[in-house]
Amino acid sequence: MKNDISALTEQLTEVLNNYAEKASKQARQGFKQARSRADSLSSDWSGAASEWQDRGLAAYEDARDAAHSLEESLEDSIQERPLAAVAIAAGIGFLIGAAWKK
């Protein structure tokens, strides 16, 4: 049973890491799009574009920090309470399975 819990904890950690990685990737893509838009506006509105670019960079950094913080929090929670993490993962799996059948 201990091995099963350990394996489930590792799987849950992997899933959460993938989630954090995807969130970070989406934040980077959003920043690139915002930067591209800001660059295209810069010829017309150089001052406004610079401000929007700064805001986009700040938003990207905030999103990246939030994703990293979420990842660390989840890893800590899993390590502190592996049994609870497994139960939550099983519950989420059950809900996804029930939704999938419909």
N, CA, C and O atoms as a GROMACS GRO file, in nm:
protein
  408
    1MET      N    1   0.083  -0.119   0.000
    1MET     CA    2   0.000   0.000   0.000
    1MET      C    3   0.088   0.125   0.000
    1MET      O    4   0.057   0.224  -0.066
    2LYS      N    5   0.198   0.119   0.075
    2LYS     CA    6   0.288   0.234   0.080
    2LYS      C    7   0.344   0.263  -0.059
    2LYS      O    8   0.357   0.379  -0.098
    3ASN      N    9   0.377   0.158  -0.133
    3ASN     CA   10   0.429   0.176  -0.269
    3ASN      C   11   0.322   0.237  -0.360
    3ASN      O   12   0.353   0.322  -0.444
    4ASP      N   13   0.198   0.193  -0.342
    4ASP     CA   14   0.088   0.249  -0.422
    4ASP      C   15   0.070   0.398  -0.393
    4ASP      O   16   0.053   0.478  -0.485
    5ILE      N   17   0.075   0.434  -0.266
    5ILE     CA   18   0.061   0.574  -0.228
    5ILE      C   19   0.176   0.655  -0.285
    5ILE      O   20   0.156   0.766  -0.335
    6SER      N   21   0.294   0.600  -0.277
    6SER     CA   22   0.412   0.669  -0.331
    6SER      C   23   0.398   0.688  -0.482
    6SER      O   24   0.429   0.794  -0.535
    7ALA      N   25   0.352   0.584  -0.550
    7ALA     CA   26   0.335   0.593  -0.696
    7ALA      C   27   0.228   0.695  -0.731
    7ALA      O   28   0.245   0.775  -0.823
    8LEU      N   29   0.118   0.693  -0.658
    8LEU     CA   30   0.012   0.790  -0.684
    8LEU      C   31   0.058   0.932  -0.654
    8LEU      O   32   0.023   1.026  -0.726
    9THR      N   33   0.136   0.948  -0.549
    9THR     CA   34   0.190   1.080  -0.516
    9THR      C   35   0.280   1.130  -0.627
    9THR      O   36   0.275   1.247  -0.665
   10GLU      N   37   0.364   1.041  -0.680
   10GLU     CA   38   0.452   1.079  -0.791
   10GLU      C   39   0.371   1.116  -0.914
   10GLU      O   40   0.404   1.213  -0.983
   11GLN      N   41   0.266   1.040  -0.942
   11GLN     CA   42   0.182   1.070  -1.058
   11GLN      C   43   0.112   1.203  -1.040
   11GLN      O   44   0.104   1.283  -1.134
   12LEU      N   45   0.061   1.228  -0.920
   12LEU     CA   46  -0.006   1.354  -0.893
   12LEU      C   47   0.091   1.470  -0.906
   12LEU      O   48   0.057   1.574  -0.962
   13THR      N   49   0.211   1.453  -0.854
   13THR     CA   50   0.313   1.557  -0.866
   13THR      C   51   0.345   1.584  -1.013
   13THR      O   52   0.361   1.699  -1.054
   14GLU      N   53   0.354   1.478  -1.091
   14GLU     CA   54   0.382   1.494  -1.234
   14GLU      C   55   0.270   1.569  -1.304
   14GLU      O   56   0.295   1.657  -1.386
   15VAL      N   57   0.146   1.534  -1.272
   15VAL     CA   58   0.032   1.602  -1.331
   15VAL      C   59   0.033   1.750  -1.294
   15VAL      O   60   0.011   1.836  -1.380
   16LEU      N   61   0.058   1.779  -1.169
   16LEU     CA   62   0.060   1.917  -1.123
   16LEU      C   63   0.176   1.994  -1.185
   16LEU      O   64   0.161   2.112  -1.220
   17ASN      N   65   0.289   1.931  -1.200
   17ASN     CA   66   0.402   1.996  -1.266
   17ASN      C   67   0.369   2.026  -1.411
   17ASN      O   68   0.404   2.133  -1.463
   18ASN      N   69   0.302   1.931  -1.478
   18ASN     CA   70   0.261   1.955  -1.616
   18ASN      C   71   0.163   2.071  -1.624
   18ASN      O   72   0.171   2.153  -1.715
   19TYR      N   73   0.071   2.078  -1.528
   19TYR     CA   74  -0.025   2.187  -1.524
   19TYR      C   75   0.048   2.321  -1.507
   19TYR      O   76   0.018   2.417  -1.578
   20ALA      N   77   0.142   2.326  -1.414
   20ALA     CA   78   0.217   2.450  -1.391
   20ALA      C   79   0.298   2.487  -1.514
   20ALA      O   80   0.310   2.605  -1.548
   21GLU      N   81   0.354   2.387  -1.581
   21GLU     CA   82   0.432   2.413  -1.703
   21GLU      C   83   0.343   2.468  -1.813
   21GLU      O   84   0.381   2.561  -1.884
   22LYS      N   85   0.223   2.411  -1.828
   22LYS     CA   86   0.130   2.460  -1.930
   22LYS      C   87   0.085   2.602  -1.898
   22LYS      O   88   0.072   2.685  -1.987
   23ALA      N   89   0.060   2.630  -1.769
   23ALA     CA   90   0.018   2.764  -1.730
   23ALA      C   91   0.129   2.864  -1.761
   23ALA      O   92   0.103   2.974  -1.809
   24SER      N   93   0.252   2.826  -1.732
   24SER     CA   94   0.365   2.913  -1.761
   24SER      C   95   0.380   2.934  -1.911
   24SER      O   96   0.409   3.045  -1.957
   25LYS      N   97   0.360   2.827  -1.989
   25LYS     CA   98   0.370   2.838  -2.134
   25LYS      C   99   0.262   2.931  -2.189
   25LYS      O  100   0.289   3.013  -2.276
   26GLN      N  101   0.141   2.918  -2.137
   26GLN     CA  102   0.033   3.005  -2.182
   26GLN      C  103   0.061   3.150  -2.144
   26GLN      O  104   0.032   3.242  -2.221
   27ALA      N  105   0.118   3.171  -2.027
   27ALA     CA  106   0.152   3.307  -1.986
   27ALA      C  107   0.258   3.365  -2.080
   27ALA      O  108   0.249   3.482  -2.118
   28ARG      N  109   0.357   3.285  -2.116
   28ARG     CA  110   0.460   3.331  -2.210
   28ARG      C  111   0.399   3.364  -2.346
   28ARG      O  112   0.434   3.466  -2.407
   29GLN      N  113   0.308   3.278  -2.393
   29GLN     CA  114   0.244   3.305  -2.522
   29GLN      C  115   0.161   3.432  -2.516
   29GLN      O  116   0.162   3.513  -2.610
   30GLY      N  117   0.089   3.450  -2.407
   30GLY     CA  118   0.010   3.573  -2.391
   30GLY      C  119   0.099   3.695  -2.390
   30GLY      O  120   0.065   3.798  -2.449
   31PHE      N  121   0.212   3.684  -2.322
   31PHE     CA  122   0.305   3.797  -2.319
   31PHE      C  123   0.359   3.825  -2.458
   31PHE      O  124   0.369   3.941  -2.498
   32LYS      N  125   0.394   3.721  -2.532
   32LYS     CA  126   0.446   3.742  -2.668
   32LYS      C  127   0.342   3.809  -2.757
   32LYS      O  128   0.375   3.897  -2.836
   33GLN      N  129   0.217   3.766  -2.744
   33GLN     CA  130   0.111   3.828  -2.824
   33GLN      C  131   0.092   3.974  -2.784
   33GLN      O  132   0.079   4.062  -2.870
   34ALA      N  133   0.092   4.000  -2.654
   34ALA     CA  134   0.076   4.138  -2.608
   34ALA      C  135   0.192   4.223  -2.654
   34ALA      O  136   0.174   4.338  -2.694
   35ARG      N  137   0.312   4.168  -2.647
   35ARG     CA  138   0.429   4.242  -2.691
   35ARG      C  139   0.423   4.271  -2.840
   35ARG      O  140   0.456   4.380  -2.886
   36SER      N  141   0.380   4.170  -2.916
   36SER     CA  142   0.368   4.189  -3.061
   36SER      C  143   0.267   4.298  -3.092
   36SER      O  144   0.291   4.384  -3.178
   37ARG      N  145   0.155   4.296  -3.023
   37ARG     CA  146   0.054   4.399  -3.044
   37ARG      C  147   0.106   4.536  -3.004
   37ARG      O  148   0.083   4.636  -3.072
   38ALA      N  149   0.178   4.539  -2.892
   38ALA     CA  150   0.234   4.666  -2.846
   38ALA      C  151   0.336   4.718  -2.946
   38ALA      O  152   0.342   4.839  -2.972
   39ASP      N  153   0.417   4.629  -3.002
   39ASP     CA  154   0.516   4.671  -3.102
   39ASP      C  155   0.448   4.725  -3.227
   39ASP      O  156   0.494   4.822  -3.286
   40SER      N  157   0.337   4.661  -3.266
   40SER     CA  158   0.267   4.709  -3.387
   40SER      C  159   0.202   4.845  -3.362
   40SER      O  160   0.187   4.925  -3.455
   41LEU      N  161   0.164   4.870  -3.239
   41LEU     CA  162   0.105   5.000  -3.207
   41LEU      C  163   0.210   5.108  -3.184
   41LEU      O  164   0.180   5.227  -3.188
   42SER      N  165   0.332   5.065  -3.160
   42SER     CA  166   0.436   5.160  -3.121
   42SER      C  167   0.463   5.265  -3.228
   42SER      O  168   0.502   5.378  -3.196
   43SER      N  169   0.442   5.230  -3.354
   43SER     CA  170   0.466   5.329  -3.459
   43SER      C  171   0.363   5.442  -3.451
   43SER      O  172   0.394   5.557  -3.483
   44ASP      N  173   0.242   5.408  -3.410
   44ASP     CA  174   0.138   5.510  -3.399
   44ASP      C  175   0.136   5.577  -3.262
   44ASP      O  176   0.120   5.698  -3.251
   45TRP      N  177   0.152   5.497  -3.160
   45TRP     CA  178   0.137   5.547  -3.022
   45TRP      C  179   0.259   5.506  -2.942
   45TRP      O  180   0.248   5.420  -2.854
   46SER      N  181   0.370   5.563  -2.968
   46SER     CA  182   0.494   5.518  -2.905
   46SER      C  183   0.488   5.524  -2.753
   46SER      O  184   0.534   5.431  -2.687
   47GLY      N  185   0.432   5.628  -2.696
   47GLY     CA  186   0.425   5.638  -2.550
   47GLY      C  187   0.329   5.537  -2.491
   47GLY      O  188   0.360   5.471  -2.392
   48ALA      N  189   0.211   5.524  -2.551
   48ALA     CA  190   0.110   5.430  -2.502
   48ALA      C  191   0.158   5.286  -2.519
   48ALA      O  192   0.135   5.202  -2.432
   49ALA      N  193   0.223   5.258  -2.631
   49ALA     CA  194   0.271   5.123  -2.655
   49ALA      C  195   0.375   5.083  -2.552
   49ALA      O  196   0.377   4.969  -2.504
   50SER      N  197   0.462   5.176  -2.518
   50SER     CA  198   0.563   5.147  -2.417
   50SER      C  199   0.497   5.115  -2.283
   50SER      O  200   0.539   5.024  -2.212
   51GLU      N  201   0.394   5.191  -2.250
   51GLU     CA  202   0.322   5.165  -2.125
   51GLU      C  203   0.254   5.028  -2.128
   51GLU      O  204   0.260   4.954  -2.030
   52TRP      N  205   0.191   4.996  -2.240
   52TRP     CA  206   0.125   4.867  -2.252
   52TRP      C  207   0.226   4.753  -2.250
   52TRP      O  208   0.199   4.646  -2.195
   53GLN      N  209   0.340   4.776  -2.310
   53GLN     CA  210   0.444   4.675  -2.309
   53GLN      C  211   0.491   4.650  -2.166
   53GLN      O  212   0.512   4.535  -2.126
   54ASP      N  213   0.508   4.757  -2.090
   54ASP     CA  214   0.548   4.742  -1.950
   54ASP      C  215   0.441   4.668  -1.870
   54ASP      O  216   0.472   4.583  -1.787
   55ARG      N  217   0.316   4.701  -1.898
   55ARG     CA  218   0.206   4.632  -1.829
   55ARG      C  219   0.202   4.484  -1.867
   55ARG      O  220   0.178   4.398  -1.782
   56GLY      N  221   0.225   4.456  -1.993
   56GLY     CA  222   0.227   4.316  -2.039
   56GLY      C  223   0.339   4.238  -1.973
   56GLY      O  224   0.319   4.124  -1.932
   57LEU      N  225   0.455   4.299  -1.962
   57LEU     CA  226   0.567   4.235  -1.897
   57LEU      C  227   0.537   4.209  -1.750
   57LEU      O  228   0.567   4.102  -1.698
   58ALA      N  229   0.476   4.307  -1.684
   58ALA     CA  230   0.440   4.291  -1.543
   58ALA      C  231   0.337   4.179  -1.526
   58ALA      O  232   0.345   4.100  -1.433
   59ALA      N  233   0.239   4.174  -1.617
   59ALA     CA  234   0.136   4.069  -1.610
   59ALA      C  235   0.198   3.932  -1.632
   59ALA      O  236   0.163   3.835  -1.564
   60TYR      N  237   0.290   3.923  -1.727
   60TYR     CA  238   0.358   3.796  -1.753
   60TYR      C  239   0.436   3.751  -1.630
   60TYR      O  240   0.429   3.635  -1.590
   61GLU      N  241   0.510   3.842  -1.570
   61GLU     CA  242   0.589   3.808  -1.452
   61GLU      C  243   0.499   3.766  -1.336
   61GLU      O  244   0.531   3.672  -1.263
   62ASP      N  245   0.386   3.835  -1.319
   62ASP     CA  246   0.292   3.797  -1.215
   62ASP      C  247   0.236   3.658  -1.239
   62ASP      O  248   0.224   3.578  -1.146
   63ALA      N  249   0.200   3.628  -1.364
   63ALA     CA  250   0.146   3.496  -1.397
   63ALA      C  251   0.251   3.387  -1.376
   63ALA      O  252   0.221   3.280  -1.324
   64ARG      N  253   0.374   3.417  -1.416
   64ARG     CA  254   0.482   3.320  -1.397
   64ARG      C  255   0.506   3.293  -1.249
   64ARG      O  256   0.522   3.179  -1.207
   65ASP      N  257   0.509   3.400  -1.170
   65ASP     CA  258   0.528   3.385  -1.025
   65ASP      C  259   0.414   3.308  -0.961
   65ASP      O  260   0.436   3.225  -0.873
   66ALA      N  261   0.291   3.336  -1.005
   66ALA     CA  262   0.175   3.266  -0.950
   66ALA      C  263   0.180   3.118  -0.985
   66ALA      O  264   0.149   3.034  -0.900
   67ALA      N  265   0.218   3.085  -1.108
   67ALA     CA  266   0.229   2.944  -1.148
   67ALA      C  267   0.337   2.874  -1.067
   67ALA      O  268   0.318   2.760  -1.023
   68HIS      N  269   0.448   2.941  -1.048
   68HIS     CA  270   0.558   2.882  -0.970
   68HIS      C  271   0.516   2.864  -0.824
   68HIS      O  272   0.546   2.761  -0.763
   69SER      N  273   0.449   2.962  -0.769
   69SER     CA  274   0.402   2.954  -0.631
   69SER      C  275   0.301   2.842  -0.614
   69SER      O  276   0.304   2.768  -0.515
   70LEU      N  277   0.210   2.828  -0.711
   70LEU     CA  278   0.111   2.721  -0.707
   70LEU      C  279   0.179   2.586  -0.712
   70LEU      O  280   0.143   2.495  -0.637
   71GLU      N  281   0.277   2.574  -0.798
   71GLU     CA  282   0.351   2.448  -0.810
   71GLU      C  283   0.419   2.413  -0.678
   71GLU      O  284   0.410   2.299  -0.632
   72GLU      N  285   0.485   2.510  -0.616
   72GLU     CA  286   0.553   2.485  -0.489
   72GLU      C  287   0.454   2.449  -0.379
   72GLU      O  288   0.479   2.358  -0.300
   73SER      N  289   0.342   2.520  -0.374
   73SER     CA  290   0.241   2.493  -0.272
   73SER      C  291   0.184   2.352  -0.286
   73SER      O  292   0.167   2.280  -0.188
   74LEU      N  293   0.156   2.313  -0.411
   74LEU     CA  294   0.102   2.180  -0.434
   74LEU      C  295   0.203   2.072  -0.399
   74LEU      O  296   0.167   1.971  -0.339
   75GLU      N  297   0.328   2.093  -0.435
   75GLU     CA  298   0.432   1.995  -0.401
   75GLU      C  299   0.445   1.983  -0.249
   75GLU      O  300   0.457   1.872  -0.197
   76ASP      N  301   0.444   2.095  -0.179
   76ASP     CA  302   0.453   2.092  -0.033
   76ASP      C  303   0.334   2.018   0.028
   76ASP      O  304   0.350   1.938   0.119
   77SER      N  305   0.215   2.047  -0.023
   77SER     CA  306   0.095   1.981   0.029
   77SER      C  307   0.100   1.831   0.006
   77SER      O  308   0.062   1.752   0.093
   78ILE      N  309   0.147   1.792  -0.111
   78ILE     CA  310   0.156   1.649  -0.142
   78ILE      C  311   0.256   1.581  -0.050
   78ILE      O  312   0.231   1.471  -0.002
   79GLN      N  313   0.369   1.645  -0.027
   79GLN     CA  314   0.471   1.586   0.059
   79GLN      C  315   0.427   1.580   0.205
   79GLN      O  316   0.460   1.486   0.277
   80GLU      N  317   0.353   1.682   0.249
   80GLU     CA  318   0.308   1.685   0.388
   80GLU      C  319   0.193   1.588   0.413
   80GLU      O  320   0.186   1.525   0.518
   81ARG      N  321   0.103   1.576   0.316
   81ARG     CA  322  -0.017   1.493   0.333
   81ARG      C  323  -0.038   1.406   0.209
   81ARG      O  324  -0.130   1.430   0.131
   82PRO      N  325   0.047   1.304   0.190
   82PRO     CA  326   0.034   1.223   0.068
   82PRO      C  327  -0.098   1.147   0.061
   82PRO      O  328  -0.153   1.130  -0.048
   83LEU      N  329  -0.149   1.101   0.174
   83LEU     CA  330  -0.274   1.026   0.173
   83LEU      C  331  -0.390   1.116   0.130
   83LEU      O  332  -0.476   1.074   0.053
   84ALA      N  333  -0.392   1.237   0.180
   84ALA     CA  334  -0.496   1.332   0.140
   84ALA      C  335  -0.484   1.366  -0.008
   84ALA      O  336  -0.585   1.378  -0.077
   85ALA      N  337  -0.362   1.380  -0.056
   85ALA     CA  338  -0.340   1.411  -0.198
   85ALA      C  339  -0.391   1.297  -0.285
   85ALA      O  340  -0.451   1.321  -0.390
   86VAL      N  341  -0.366   1.175  -0.242
   86VAL     CA  342  -0.414   1.059  -0.318
   86VAL      C  343  -0.567   1.056  -0.317
   86VAL      O  344  -0.629   1.029  -0.420
   87ALA      N  345  -0.626   1.085  -0.201
   87ALA     CA  346  -0.772   1.086  -0.193
   87ALA      C  347  -0.832   1.195  -0.283
   87ALA      O  348  -0.932   1.172  -0.350
   88ILE      N  349  -0.770   1.310  -0.284
   88ILE     CA  350  -0.818   1.418  -0.370
   88ILE      C  351  -0.802   1.379  -0.517
   88ILE      O  352  -0.892   1.402  -0.597
   89ALA      N  353  -0.688   1.321  -0.551
   89ALA     CA  354  -0.665   1.279  -0.690
   89ALA      C  355  -0.768   1.174  -0.730
   89ALA      O  356  -0.819   1.176  -0.842
   90ALA      N  357  -0.798   1.081  -0.640
   90ALA     CA  358  -0.898   0.979  -0.670
   90ALA      C  359  -1.035   1.042  -0.688
   90ALA      O  360  -1.111   1.004  -0.777
   91GLY      N  361  -1.067   1.138  -0.604
   91GLY     CA  362  -1.196   1.208  -0.617
   91GLY      C  363  -1.206   1.283  -0.747
   91GLY      O  364  -1.310   1.279  -0.814
   92ILE      N  365  -1.099   1.352  -0.785
   92ILE     CA  366  -1.098   1.425  -0.912
   92ILE      C  367  -1.111   1.327  -1.029
   92ILE      O  368  -1.183   1.352  -1.125
   93GLY      N  369  -1.038   1.216  -1.018
   93GLY     CA  370  -1.048   1.113  -1.122
   93GLY      C  371  -1.188   1.057  -1.134
   93GLY      O  372  -1.238   1.034  -1.245
   94PHE      N  373  -1.253   1.036  -1.020
   94PHE     CA  374  -1.391   0.988  -1.021
   94PHE      C  375  -1.484   1.088  -1.088
   94PHE      O  376  -1.568   1.051  -1.170
   95LEU      N  377  -1.468   1.216  -1.053
   95LEU     CA  378  -1.553   1.320  -1.112
   95LEU      C  379  -1.531   1.332  -1.263
   95LEU      O  380  -1.627   1.348  -1.339
   96ILE      N  381  -1.406   1.325  -1.305
   96ILE     CA  382  -1.377   1.332  -1.449
   96ILE      C  383  -1.436   1.210  -1.520
   96ILE      O  384  -1.493   1.222  -1.628
   97GLY      N  385  -1.421   1.094  -1.457
   97GLY     CA  386  -1.478   0.972  -1.515
   97GLY      C  387  -1.629   0.979  -1.525
   97GLY      O  388  -1.687   0.939  -1.625
   98ALA      N  389  -1.693   1.032  -1.420
   98ALA     CA  390  -1.840   1.045  -1.423
   98ALA      C  391  -1.882   1.145  -1.530
   98ALA      O  392  -1.981   1.122  -1.600
   99ALA      N  393  -1.810   1.253  -1.544
   99ALA     CA  394  -1.842   1.353  -1.646
   99ALA      C  395  -1.818   1.297  -1.786
   99ALA      O  396  -1.891   1.328  -1.880
  100TRP      N  397  -1.715   1.216  -1.799
  100TRP     CA  398  -1.679   1.160  -1.928
  100TRP      C  399  -1.789   1.066  -1.979
  100TRP      O  400  -1.816   1.060  -2.099
  101LYS      N  401  -1.852   0.991  -1.886
  101LYS     CA  402  -1.957   0.896  -1.925
  101LYS      C  403  -2.080   0.966  -1.979
  101LYS      O  404  -2.151   0.911  -2.063
  102LYS      N  405  -2.104   1.086  -1.931
  102LYS     CA  406  -2.223   1.161  -1.976
  102LYS      C  407  -2.196   1.214  -2.111
  102LYS      O  408  -2.282   1.280  -2.170
   0.00000   0.00000   0.00000
